[in-house]
Amino acid sequence: QVRLEESGGGSVQAGGSLRLSCAASRRTFSRNALGWFRQPPGKEREFLAAVSSPDSSDDPSTFVAASVKGRFTMFRDNAKATVYLQMNRLKPEDTAVYYCAAGDDGSWRGLYDYWGQGTRVAVSA
């Protein structure tokens, strides 16, 4: 069973930082690619960043979308089976519901089949 639980959302002023967490089951963490997406109000879901499964041959194994590169980073804590999205220098346009997702393929380039419930981020000017 795939389990994804996001946390860490909230309200912050522009220029501030937030760190989102996505706790996964051990099986999911070790076998699936894990990614972060967001959906701003009234807009389509946007891919932000992802990391391949540990046994993937992807190079690089972590990818961050150009739209947020330099401000957002993604990293994993193997001991906690958790991935994080560190968001710095936040802007009002970063306001969205942020989702963690897992892909059976194992590659960050693959499809994402499972989704968390989402966590809201609101950035005020």
LOMAR-807249 format. One record per residue: residue in three letters; residue number from 1; x, y, z of N, C-alpha, C, O in turn; chain. Coordinates in steps of 0.05 Angstrom, whole numbers, plus 5000, padded with zeros to 4 digits. Atoms other than C-alpha are relative to their C-alpha. Layout:
N
KEDREN     r     k   n_c1   n_c2   n_c3   ca_c1   ca_c2   ca_c3   c_c1   c_c2   c_c3   o_c1   o_c2   o_c3   c
KEDREN   Ala   NUM      X      Y      Z       X       Y       Z      X      Y      Z      X      Y      Z   A
...
% end
This chain:
125
KEDREN     r     k   n_c1   n_c2   n_c3   ca_c1   ca_c2   ca_c3   c_c1   c_c2   c_c3   o_c1   o_c2   o_c3   c
KEDREN   Gln     1   5017   4976   5000    5000    5000    5000   5018   5025   5000   5037   5027   5015   A
KEDREN   Val     2   4985   4975   5002    5026    5068    4981   4989   5020   5020   4965   5026   5020   A
KEDREN   Arg     3   5008   4980   4980    5024    5119    5037   5017   5024   4996   5041   5023   4997   A
KEDREN   Leu     4   4987   4974   5003    5041    5192    5027   4986   5020   5018   4962   5024   5015   A
KEDREN   Glu     5   5012   4981   4981    5030    5244    5081   5017   5026   4999   5039   5027   5009   A
KEDREN   Glu     6   4987   4975   5002    5048    5316    5067   4995   5016   5026   4975   5013   5039   A
KEDREN   Ser     7   5003   4981   4977    5059    5368    5122   5019   5024   4995   5036   5023   4978   A
KEDREN   Gly     8   4982   4978   5001    5092    5435    5132   4989   5025   4986   5002   5046   4985   A
KEDREN   Gly     9   5011   4977   5013    5046    5481    5093   4992   5021   5020   4992   5016   5045   A
KEDREN   Gly    10   5008   4978   4982    5022    5547    5121   5001   5026   4985   5003   5028   4961   A
KEDREN   Ser    11   4999   4973   5011    5022    5622    5111   5027   5013   5007   5038   5009   5029   A
KEDREN   Val    12   4974   4987   4996    5085    5662    5102   5001   5025   4983   4986   5027   4963   A
KEDREN   Gln    13   4997   4976   5015    5105    5730    5078   5020   4996   4977   5037   4979   4978   A
KEDREN   Ala    14   4982   5002   5022    5140    5740    5012   5029   5004   5009   5035   5020   5026   A
KEDREN   Gly    15   4972   5000   4992    5214    5727    5018   5007   4980   5021   5030   4974   5027   A
KEDREN   Gly    16   4996   5020   4979    5204    5676    5072   5005   4972   4989   5007   4968   4965   A
KEDREN   Ser    17   4994   5028   5008    5217    5601    5072   4981   4981   5014   4969   4987   5035   A
KEDREN   Leu    18   5015   5021   4988    5179    5538    5085   5013   4973   4991   5025   4972   4970   A
KEDREN   Arg    19   4990   5026   5007    5199    5465    5086   4976   4981   5001   4964   4977   5023   A
KEDREN   Leu    20   5021   5020   5001    5147    5414    5064   5012   4972   5003   5034   4966   4994   A
KEDREN   Ser    21   4991   5027   4996    5153    5342    5085   4980   4981   4988   4956   4986   4987   A
KEDREN   Cys    22   5018   5021   5011    5125    5279    5053   5011   4974   5012   5032   4964   5004   A
KEDREN   Ala    23   4993   5025   4987    5128    5217    5096   4987   4977   4984   4964   4977   4978   A
KEDREN   Ala    24   5010   5023   5016    5122    5152    5057   5004   4974   5015   5020   4973   5034   A
KEDREN   Ser    25   4995   5027   4989    5117    5079    5074   5028   4991   4992   5038   5001   4972   A
KEDREN   Arg    26   4973   5009   5007    5183    5043    5074   5002   4988   4972   5021   4993   4958   A
KEDREN   Arg    27   5000   5013   5027    5164    5003    5013   4999   5021   4978   5013   5019   4958   A
KEDREN   Thr    28   5002   4979   5020    5144    5065    4975   5026   5016   4997   5035   5021   4975   A
KEDREN   Phe    29   4975   4984   5000    5206    5103    4995   5022   4986   4986   5039   4999   4973   A
KEDREN   Ser    30   4978   5015   5011    5252    5048    4972   4996   4991   4971   5015   4985   4957   A
KEDREN   Arg    31   5005   5011   5027    5218    5028    4907   4988   5020   4980   4989   5016   4956   A
KEDREN   Asn    32   5014   4982   5018    5182    5089    4879   5016   5026   4997   5031   5035   5014   A
KEDREN   Ala    33   4991   4972   5003    5203    5155    4849   4980   5017   5017   4957   5011   5019   A
KEDREN   Leu    34   5016   4982   4984    5177    5212    4892   5002   5028   4989   5024   5038   4984   A
KEDREN   Gly    35   4999   4974   5012    5158    5280    4867   4982   5020   5015   4965   5012   5031   A
KEDREN   Trp    36   5016   4978   4989    5129    5347    4887   4987   5015   4977   4999   5021   4957   A
KEDREN   Phe    37   5015   4985   5019    5075    5383    4848   4985   5021   5016   4983   5021   5040   A
KEDREN   Arg    38   5017   4980   4987    5032    5443    4862   4978   5008   4980   4980   5006   4956   A
KEDREN   Gln    39   5023   4991   5016    4965    5470    4838   4991   5027   5012   4978   5028   5032   A
KEDREN   Pro    40   5009   4974   4991    4954    5545    4845   4969   5002   4995   4958   4987   4979   A
KEDREN   Pro    41   5030   4996   5003    4881    5569    4851   4993   5006   4971   5004   5024   4958   A
KEDREN   Gly    42   5009   4996   5027    4847    5563    4784   5019   4993   4978   5014   4999   4954   A
KEDREN   Lys    43   4981   5007   5020    4907    5535    4749   5005   4970   5000   4995   4956   5017   A
KEDREN   Glu    44   4994   5029   5002    4933    5467    4727   5023   4992   5019   5038   5009   5028   A
KEDREN   Arg    45   4979   5011   4983    4978    5423    4768   5027   5003   4986   5029   4999   4962   A
KEDREN   Glu    46   4973   4995   5011    5052    5438    4758   5020   4982   5014   5020   4979   5039   A
KEDREN   Phe    47   4979   5016   4990    5111    5392    4767   5023   5018   5011   5030   5037   4997   A
KEDREN   Leu    48   4979   4983   4987    5165    5420    4814   5027   4986   5002   5047   4997   4994   A
KEDREN   Ala    49   4974   5013   4994    5217    5369    4833   4994   4970   5005   4972   4962   5012   A
KEDREN   Ala    50   5004   5029   4995    5228    5294    4839   5027   4987   5004   5048   4997   4997   A
KEDREN   Val    51   4977   5017   4996    5277    5241    4860   4994   4972   4993   4972   4961   4999   A
KEDREN   Ser    52   5004   5028   5008    5286    5172    4831   5003   4981   5024   5014   4989   5045   A
KEDREN   Ser    53   4997   5020   4979    5283    5109    4872   5030   4993   5002   5045   4997   4983   A
KEDREN   Pro    54   4972   5005   4995    5350    5087    4902   5013   4981   4979   5037   4984   4974   A
KEDREN   Asp    55   4988   5018   5019    5360    5031    4851   4996   5008   4971   5002   4993   4953   A
KEDREN   Ser    56   5003   4990   5027    5343    5073    4791   5028   5007   4988   5046   5014   5003   A
KEDREN   Ser    57   4975   4993   5014    5398    5084    4739   4999   5029   4990   5017   5037   4975   A
KEDREN   Asp    58   5002   4972   5009    5376    5156    4728   5025   5016   5007   5036   5013   5029   A
KEDREN   Asp    59   4978   4982   4995    5431    5207    4722   4993   5026   4986   4995   5027   4962   A
KEDREN   Pro    60   5001   4998   4971    5416    5257    4751   4976   4985   5012   4957   4980   4998   A
KEDREN   Ser    61   5022   5014   4987    5372    5223    4802   4981   5019   5013   4960   5011   5023   A
KEDREN   Thr    62   5017   4979   4989    5342    5288    4826   4996   5021   4979   5015   5029   4965   A
KEDREN   Phe    63   5006   4980   5020    5308    5339    4782   4983   5022   5013   4965   5016   5028   A
KEDREN   Val    64   5015   4977   4991    5282    5409    4797   4992   5016   4976   5009   5022   4959   A
KEDREN   Ala    65   5010   4985   5023    5239    5447    4748   5013   5027   4998   5019   5040   5019   A
KEDREN   Ala    66   4987   4974   5004    5269    5509    4718   4985   5023   5013   4997   5043   5021   A
KEDREN   Ser    67   5016   4978   4989    5211    5551    4743   5006   5006   5029   5001   5028   5039   A
KEDREN   Val    68   4995   4996   4972    5233    5541    4815   5029   4995   5008   5037   4997   5031   A
KEDREN   Lys    69   4972   5007   4995    5306    5521    4809   5015   5025   5011   5011   5047   5001   A
KEDREN   Gly    70   4986   4978   4987    5351    5563    4853   4985   5010   5024   4997   5023   5042   A
KEDREN   Arg    71   5015   4993   4976    5295    5575    4903   4990   4975   5015   4989   4975   5040   A
KEDREN   Phe    72   5011   5025   4988    5268    5504    4915   5021   4978   4997   5034   4976   4976   A
KEDREN   Thr    73   4984   5024   5002    5308    5442    4931   4985   4977   5012   4968   4980   5030   A
KEDREN   Met    74   5013   5024   4990    5287    5371    4944   5021   4981   5010   5042   4978   4997   A
KEDREN   Phe    75   4980   5020   4990    5323    5321    4987   4985   4979   5017   4961   4983   5024   A
KEDREN   Arg    76   5013   5022   4986    5309    5256    5023   5015   4993   5025   5040   4996   5027   A
KEDREN   Asp    77   4989   5011   4975    5321    5228    5092   4994   4971   5000   4971   4963   5006   A
KEDREN   Asn    78   5005   5028   5002    5329    5154    5084   4991   4988   5027   4975   4970   5028   A
KEDREN   Ala    79   5007   5011   4974    5325    5141    5159   4971   5005   5007   4959   4988   5021   A
KEDREN   Lys    80   5028   4993   4994    5257    5175    5163   4981   4993   4978   4957   4997   4981   A
KEDREN   Ala    81   5017   5006   5024    5231    5151    5095   4983   5025   4993   4959   5023   4989   A
KEDREN   Thr    82   5013   4974   5005    5214    5224    5082   5016   5016   4979   5040   5016   4979   A
KEDREN   Val    83   4988   4981   5019    5227    5272    5025   4990   5028   5008   4969   5031   5019   A
KEDREN   Tyr    84   5006   4973   4993    5228    5346    5034   5001   5019   4976   5016   5013   4956   A
KEDREN   Leu    85   4998   4979   5020    5216    5407    4991   5007   5026   5016   4989   5037   5029   A
KEDREN   Gln    86   4992   4975   4987    5255    5467    5017   4995   5023   4981   5005   5023   4959   A
KEDREN   Met    87   5008   4977   5017    5225    5531    4990   5010   5026   5013   5002   5033   5035   A
KEDREN   Asn    88   4989   4975   4990    5263    5596    4998   4992   5023   4982   4983   5019   4959   A
KEDREN   Arg    89   5006   4976   5015    5251    5667    4975   4972   4997   4987   4969   5002   4963   A
KEDREN   Leu    90   5027   5005   5011    5177    5652    4968   4987   5025   4990   4992   5047   4999   A
KEDREN   Lys    91   5014   4978   5013    5134    5695    4924   4970   4995   5002   4961   4973   5005   A
KEDREN   Pro    92   5030   5004   4999    5058    5707    4924   4991   4980   4979   4972   4966   4984   A
KEDREN   Glu    93   5008   5019   5021    5054    5667    4859   5007   4971   5007   5000   4952   4993   A
KEDREN   Asp    94   4995   5027   4991    5079    5606    4898   4976   4990   5016   4976   4966   5025   A
KEDREN   Thr    95   5025   5008   4986    5011    5604    4933   4987   4977   4984   4980   4980   4961   A
KEDREN   Ala    96   5011   5023   5014    4982    5536    4917   4996   4978   5021   5004   4980   5044   A
KEDREN   Val    97   5001   5025   4985    4964    5467    4944   5023   4984   4989   5025   4979   4965   A
KEDREN   Tyr    98   4976   5015   5007    5028    5426    4944   4995   4970   5005   4985   4963   5027   A
KEDREN   Tyr    99   5005   5029   4999    5024    5351    4931   5026   4984   4998   5044   4991   4983   A
KEDREN   Cys   100   4979   5021   5003    5072    5294    4941   4988   4978   4984   4965   4971   4987   A
KEDREN   Ala   101   5010   5022   5017    5067    5238    4891   5021   4979   4997   5045   4984   5000   A
KEDREN   Ala   102   4982   5022   5003    5097    5170    4879   4995   4987   4973   4972   4984   4964   A
KEDREN   Gly   103   5003   5013   5026    5111    5135    4813   5011   4972   5001   5033   4967   5011   A
KEDREN   Asp   104   4992   5028   5000    5115    5059    4804   5025   4996   4983   5040   4977   4988   A
KEDREN   Asp   105   4978   5004   5018    5167    5068    4749   5027   5001   5014   5046   4987   5005   A
KEDREN   Gly   106   4974   4997   4987    5222    5088    4797   5017   5023   4990   5034   5033   5004   A
KEDREN   Ser   107   4985   4978   5012    5248    5142    4751   4984   5026   5004   4959   5026   5002   A
KEDREN   Trp   108   5014   4974   4997    5232    5215    4764   4987   5009   4974   4969   5026   4974   A
KEDREN   Arg   109   5011   4993   5026    5216    5219    4690   4974   4985   4995   4960   4992   4975   A
KEDREN   Gly   110   5024   5016   5005    5159    5169    4696   4974   5013   5009   4973   5036   5017   A
KEDREN   Leu   111   5026   4990   4991    5086    5176    4711   4997   4997   5030   5009   4980   5043   A
KEDREN   Tyr   112   5005   5001   4971    5061    5189    4781   4972   4990   5005   4952   5001   4996   A
KEDREN   Asp   113   5024   5015   4997    5008    5141    4803   4985   5005   5026   4961   4999   5028   A
KEDREN   Tyr   114   5012   4997   4973    4995    5158    4876   5005   5028   5010   5026   5040   5005   A
KEDREN   Trp   115   4999   4972   4991    4981    5224    4909   4993   5003   5029   4976   4988   5040   A
KEDREN   Gly   116   5007   4993   4973    4980    5253    4978   4976   5018   5000   4965   5024   4979   A
KEDREN   Gln   117   5025   4984   4998    4923    5295    5004   5005   5030   4995   4987   5045   4991   A
KEDREN   Gly   118   4992   4972   5005    4961    5361    4993   5002   5016   5025   4990   5011   5046   A
KEDREN   Thr   119   4997   4981   4978    4983    5416    5038   5001   5028   4988   5014   5033   4968   A
KEDREN   Arg   120   5003   4973   5011    4966    5490    5028   5023   5018   5008   5032   5018   5031   A
KEDREN   Val   121   4980   4980   4995    5018    5544    5022   4988   5027   4990   4979   5029   4967   A
KEDREN   Ala   122   5010   4974   5007    4997    5617    5022   5022   5020   5005   5032   5022   5027   A
KEDREN   Val   123   4978   4980   4998    5048    5672    5009   4987   5027   4996   4976   5033   4975   A
KEDREN   Ser   124   5011   4973   5002    5027    5743    5023   5022   5020   4992   5045   5017   4998   A
KEDREN   Ala   125   4982   4980   5009    5058    5804    4992   5011   5018   5022   5027   5036   5018   A
% end
